[in-house]
């Protein structure tokens, strides 16, 4: 199919993200990237688990004293809801509704920004009370793991904002449809990673 073909909801392909060779390459590429990123996060999780509550004698903070489940839960709800809105965006992409794609991608961005704001507040609070990156092996492992995820969130937000802005006047076509789709896959991935962080870092940390 030609990229500049004029479509209607009836003629729009069932899988627009893989209707072209470029789209198929993007689809395969994002999964290769995710597989490599899984290795990265697995290493960070293993490091954190081995160093949790480890530090100099008389270390001031432990995970039970430090982490607050209500805040972590709200952050989790922001990301899980953003994953749902991303699904809505892809539903409209499949049905050739560009306004729906833009709207729900925008809502996803807003929810992601809400999560990021809470994470920045959390980091600021920890540093303010003396739990800084170099305070202990525990703090270094925590900030590296959660901060790496936060960096992935920032990349995803910039990615989606660029898609919204750049394609605002172009409409939906077979050139940009795969870009929205792989961005959605990436966003789901970092949402899944956060579920593991919530469980391993916050939930296990508070409950011991």
TABEL-V8665 format. One record per run of one state. SS is the DSSP state (~ for helix, > for strand, _ for the rest). FROM is the first residue (numbers start at 0). TO is the last residue. If there is no record, write none. Layout:
SS & FROM & TO
SS & FROM & TO
This chain:
_ & 0 & 14
~ & 15 & 17
_ & 18 & 19
~ & 20 & 50
_ & 51 & 61
~ & 62 & 65
_ & 66 & 67
~ & 68 & 93
_ & 94 & 96
~ & 97 & 127
_ & 128 & 135
~ & 136 & 165
_ & 166 & 175
~ & 176 & 206
_ & 207 & 207
